[in-house]
Amino acid sequence: MARPKPISGFPEFLPAGRMVEQRVLDIISSTAELHGLASVETRAVERLEQLTRKGEIDKEIYVVRRLHAESSDVDELALHFDLTVPFARYVLENSGHLHFPFRRYQVQKSWRGERPQEGRYREFTQADLDIVGSGTLALHHDAELPLVALEAFERMHRDLGLPPVLMRLGNRKLAQGFYAGLGIDDPAAVLQRVDKLDKIGPDGVSALLRDQLGMDDAQVRAALALARIHSTDLSFVDEVTALGVRNPLLEEGIAEVSSVLSAVSAQFPGRIAADLRIARGLDYYTGTVYETELVGFESIGSVSGGGRYDALASDGKNTYPGVGLTIGVTRILAPLVGRGHLGATRSVPSCVLVAVDAEDTRPAADDVARQLRARGIACEVAPKADKYGKQIRHADRRGIPFVWFGDSVKDIRTGEQQEADPGTWEPPVGDLRPGITAAW
Amino acid sequence: MARPKPISGFPEFLPAGRMVEQRVLDIISSTAELHGLASVETRAVERLEQLTRKGEIDKEIYVVRRLHAESSDVDELALHFDLTVPFARYVLENSGHLHFPFRRYQVQKSWRGERPQEGRYREFTQADLDIVGSGTLALHHDAELPLVALEAFERMHRDLGLPPVLMRLGNRKLAQGFYAGLGIDDPAAVLQRVDKLDKIGPDGVSALLRDQLGMDDAQVRAALALARIHSTDLSFVDEVTALGVRNPLLEEGIAEVSSVLSAVSAQFPGRIAADLRIARGLDYYTGTVYETELVGFESIGSVSGGGRYDALASDGKNTYPGVGLTIGVTRILAPLVGRGHLGATRSVPSCVLVAVDAEDTRPAADDVARQLRARGIACEVAPKADKYGKQIRHADRRGIPFVWFGDSVKDIRTGEQQEADPGTWEPPVGDLRPGITAAW
């Protein structure tokens, strides 16, 4: 068999890259659990009809079918394209067994049959954080999820050396109320066009608003002025008010942004800003919306987004409002690992290679390894009783820092060797696990 | 939307069941890493031609296709049905970047389009442990993987209350050599029929061997006698020798089983036995083979199996021999959680619910939560400033053991309340994380 080639859009890591991913996922999971979010996993497939309800995205769906399907296979199945639709289904299916507000996180792969391009993947890992109520869900939860996500991003920044993030906070009510107050009939159409500001600039957006929606100069000016508002503190309130538009939904939106921004920026000053251009494409958001970028790596796009949906799911009797945030793990790591920004100090978990003197003394080496492992020190025993120089090279190639010989241990980076007892020896704390390396 | 129904063969856990699974996966991953196995994840899909090479299983394959596929989509993709085929492909694809012997573990889902039945799943999680060499791979690795797997099973037994296991050890060379020594041309055909011993009994197997393979009485007696040999120590050697068959491959097989059995049973006495009936269906095994059952739950089938393959992969220039063991996580947990044998003491990670006195004092409750989390104590803040009785019921329904009120904390199981400082208070160590409950 010839060497297989990668499949475009399906990234895979070498072991060192996978270590970076494991560490990032550990941080996300442990942070979510500290905040009382329970882990949920859903199956990879949903019924096709469930996935095509939203209409627009059906061409990106991967259908799944038995190679020799029979007519008796009634369910048409497809791979989920996000974790929100499966979670909404899970909530409805299990509502009698869940306690609301239900707090969960979910780390899984999703699949989209997109034409692959920079930053778009056909298979990608996401971490979703959601809080779902039955009937109602208080606004303070809209501040709670950014606090979880920013705490995780802060740990990635501090402990692993990833870039810091900036979360942008918008609100559907604020934008819709503002446009309604301007006398515009279809606020969604405006949002959609203002969303292109980064791509086509203010002149381009002005032209669209004028030509396609028939907005007058004053309306266009106001829409662009709103979109330009960006502030890390409550000064945005005065800026909006100064635009002279009055509308009850607008007031409600301003109050919601103020409340979320105050609560989050008190804990993470400078990491969150009101940014009134943010609307997000998906039409189920009804209030707060979030977008997040890696500072200095804005070109890779939003690495975490989400918002409030007044009806994540409904079974006729009950409606389940929710607020959710997705962290795009593959979106972050595939480029940063791929370009060599992030890596690991070694390609194996082992902190120690236990050398083997001769094959008939292998049990003694195994015994050293057992004693080290019993105290949480990852190690492996040399596969062959080669010359010591060769065994040291075996460790060196993998980045294993220590080699154990008989009753002594050698730090192969410094050459320093000391007598040691496998029942008590401890490596420096920084060497116990592989370290994550960052180079910018 | 009506309440969705589960899809047969695609098990999902409620949060408490998922906690059991998380804990089992933690044990497997951390044990594998202590032994220097690196984590690998491969994409969910392979090229269809890669998956259908073995021929027999193609009807169980799930093909994946874009809903609106175009003729320009050249790669036909399918979901992997195990983790061995993707791993063999990963080794070939990345051989220039890996160091051999390469030690990896891989925890992922696989998919098979089977007709669902007890113990068969269409989506299931497996944990694979493999060591792969380039050109050669020493026999001592055949003992290494059972040591890793049994250490993980032992921790599941001791720490989570799962049943103990019995691993059965066989060897293809031993069986093939024995049958060849008996003068039988097609040892594989014998193995296949002897494998049915549990299902159809010795009389049924005798009939098959006589009628289908034309074996004479002495040959049938010898084959059945070999299949009956089961010993936790080296006494199997004398039992085989007593059958009077002589063959070089048989001798080699006996030596291999002896070596693996001695090394493993020295660490885990009673947990491994030579069982010369074990052959395993897959035709790529060439030496050692393993099967493992949960003691008392033999009816759920083999929960861990694998073996030695002299050619896991080959690219023409190089051959990569390997030894591997799979732990069937879904195979173990779907029935044990589903029948209520395993569960968790609470359905949320939170150890503490911080009560809220009135909505305007919520920031004080948030601050308590922050101090607890900073010291690794998972908690959540009450979603609503309800009466205290209602907040306690909120905790109780989720199994959260502690409720924090102002400057005191109450164990709601005992009713005991004490003054406490969120900067120093520690819960009993057994309450910090959800406990796993076992009931047999």
Interface residues (C-beta under 8 A of the other chain):
Chain A: M1 A2 R3 P4 K5 P6 I7 F10 P11 E12 F13 L14 P15 R18 M19 E21 Q22 E33 L34 H35 G36 L37 A38 S39 V40 E41 T42 R43 A44 V45 R47 L48 Q50 T52 D58 K59 E60 I61 Y62 V63 V64 R65 R66 L67 H68 A69 D75 L77 A78 L79 R89 Y90 L92 E93 N94 S95 H97 L98 H99 P101 R103 R104 K109 W111 G113 E123 G133 A138 H140 H141 A263 Q267 A313 S314 D315 G316 S347 V348 P349 S350 R362 P363 D366 R370 R373 G376 I377 A378 C379 E380 P383 K384 H394 R397 R398
Chain B: M1 A2 R3 P4 K5 P6 I7 F10 P11 E12 F13 L14 P15 R18 M19 E21 Q22 E33 L34 H35 G36 L37 A38 S39 V40 E41 T42 R43 A44 V45 R47 L48 Q50 T52 D58 K59 E60 I61 Y62 V63 V64 R65 R66 L67 H68 A69 D75 L77 A78 L79 R89 Y90 L92 E93 N94 S95 H97 L98 H99 P101 R103 R104 K109 W111 G113 E123 G133 A138 H140 H141 A263 Q267 A313 S314 D315 G316 S347 V348 P349 S350 R362 D366 R370 R373 G376 I377 A378 C379 E380 P383 K384 H394 R397 R398
